[in-house]
């Protein structure tokens, strides 16, 4: 006889990234309901999975609402704006944190609490008051937690984005690696492989033909002015065509220099000990 199909609730579903991961993991689990307030995200989610999520404010859900699903697991990726390092960091005082706090407050009152929870958020969440509330509720309701700061770089993906993850299981369930429980595992996610010097000519794109010259000229609007690189160069995350990593992008990209995404320099300095911000790369830096 096969294992029982696990019934899953997906909160803050977005376009369905976590559900897709669940499918790729090939576990015996089924998302029985998803919750998202954004109608555009729900349009995409419906297209991807032929399932229209519950559209509304998650904060309005009650314990009775959640109990009726009889879910074994809950997947939660709440708004990150209250905790992001580039934001106001209002934490529990940010209205966008209220719905997640509401879900946490409901857990002790559920007649059929989930056996497992998964929480994902930005790097920085782990130091927040909301995180403290999460751990408090987990301990109060007999959950064992394992927490991690992980980046795609650790899994061979050339994309630097450290994120917070929490796995929680309700007793008597337990983890295979109990020594990881009740602690935050924070691996070094900031290591960048050395890039070799390319010696690319500044005029490489201009000498490759007329069509390429037209393309080159069309990119003028993306150039970083030398005055910006001279002033803010130390804050820029600069990558090159042969770089092995890049940083994630936010909606503030190009509005703010620091922490919003990588800048591509088409010319790489020959010596690693020479700051690129003093070279001619700034005229050829593209987002």
Long-range contacts (C-beta under 8 A, 24 or more apart in sequence): 2-28, 3-28, 4-28, 5-29, 5-30, 6-30, 6-72, 6-73, 7-32, 7-69, 7-70, 7-71, 7-72, 7-73, 8-32, 8-71, 8-72, 8-73, 8-74, 8-75, 9-33, 9-34, 9-35, 9-66, 9-69, 9-71, 9-73, 9-74, 9-75, 9-114, 10-34, 10-35, 10-53, 10-74, 10-75, 11-35, 11-58, 11-74, 11-75, 11-76, 11-77, 11-78, 11-103, 12-36, 12-58, 12-76, 12-77, 12-78, 12-79, 13-41, 13-42, 13-45, 13-53, 13-77, 14-38, 14-41, 14-45, 14-77, 15-41, 15-44, 15-45, 15-48, 16-44, 16-45, 16-48, 16-49, 17-77, 18-75, 18-77, 18-118, 18-120, 19-45, 19-49, 19-75, 20-48, 22-75, 29-72, 29-73, 32-69, 32-71, 33-69, 35-61, 57-99, 58-99, 58-100, 58-102, 58-103, 59-98, 59-99, 59-102, 61-102, 61-103, 61-106, 62-106, 63-106, 63-109, 63-110, 63-111, 66-106, 66-110, 67-110, 67-111, 67-112, 70-112, 71-112, 71-114, 72-114, 72-115, 72-116, 73-114, 73-115, 73-116, 73-117, 73-118, 74-103, 74-114, 74-116, 74-117, 74-118, 75-117, 75-118, 76-100, 76-103, 76-117, 76-118, 76-119, 76-120, 77-119, 77-120, 77-121, 78-119, 78-121, 80-121, 80-122, 80-125, 82-128, 82-130, 83-121, 83-122, 83-124, 83-125, 83-128, 83-130, 84-122, 84-124, 85-122, 85-123, 85-124, 85-259, 86-250, 86-252, 86-256, 86-258, 86-259, 86-260, 89-124, 91-128, 91-129, 91-130, 92-128, 92-129, 92-130, 92-133, 97-130, 100-130, 101-130, 101-133, 104-133, 104-134, 104-137, 105-137, 107-137, 107-141, 108-137, 108-140, 108-141, 113-141, 113-170, 114-170, 115-169, 115-170, 115-173, 116-167, 116-168, 116-169, 116-170, 116-173, 117-143, 117-166, 117-167, 117-168, 118-165, 118-166, 118-167, 118-168, 119-164, 119-165, 119-166, 119-168, 120-163, 120-164, 120-165, 120-166, 121-163, 121-164, 122-163, 122-164, 123-149, 123-162, 123-163, 123-164, 124-164, 125-164, 126-164, 126-184, 131-164, 134-166, 138-168, 141-170, 142-170, 142-171, 143-168, 143-169, 143-170, 143-171, 144-168, 144-169, 144-170, 144-171, 144-173, 144-174, 144-175, 144-181, 144-182, 145-181, 145-182, 146-175, 146-177, 146-180, 146-181, 146-182, 146-183, 146-185, 147-183, 147-184, 147-185, 148-184, 148-185, 148-186, 148-187, 149-184, 149-185, 149-186, 149-187, 149-189, 150-187, 150-189, 151-187, 151-189, 153-189, 153-191, 153-245, 154-187, 154-189, 158-243, 158-244, 158-245, 158-246, 159-245, 159-246, 159-247, 159-248, 160-189, 160-190, 160-192, 160-245, 160-246, 160-247, 160-248, 161-247, 161-248, 162-189, 162-190, 192-243, 192-244, 192-245, 193-244, 193-245, 194-272, 195-240, 195-242, 195-243, 195-244, 195-268, 196-242, 197-268, 197-269, 197-270, 197-271, 197-272, 198-240, 198-241, 198-242, 198-268, 199-268, 199-270, 200-241, 200-266, 200-267, 200-268, 201-267, 202-267, 202-280, 202-284, 204-266, 205-266, 219-286, 222-286, 222-287, 223-282, 223-283, 223-284, 223-285, 223-286, 224-263, 224-282, 224-283, 224-285, 225-282, 226-282, 226-283, 228-257, 228-282, 229-277, 229-281, 229-282, 229-285, 230-277, 230-278, 230-282, 232-257, 232-258, 233-275, 233-276, 233-277, 233-278, 233-282, 234-277, 236-263, 236-277, 237-261, 237-262, 237-263, 238-262, 238-263, 238-264, 238-265, 238-276, 238-277, 238-281, 238-285, 239-263, 239-264, 239-265, 240-264, 240-265, 240-266, 240-268, 241-266, 241-268, 242-268, 253-287, 254-287, 261-287, 263-287
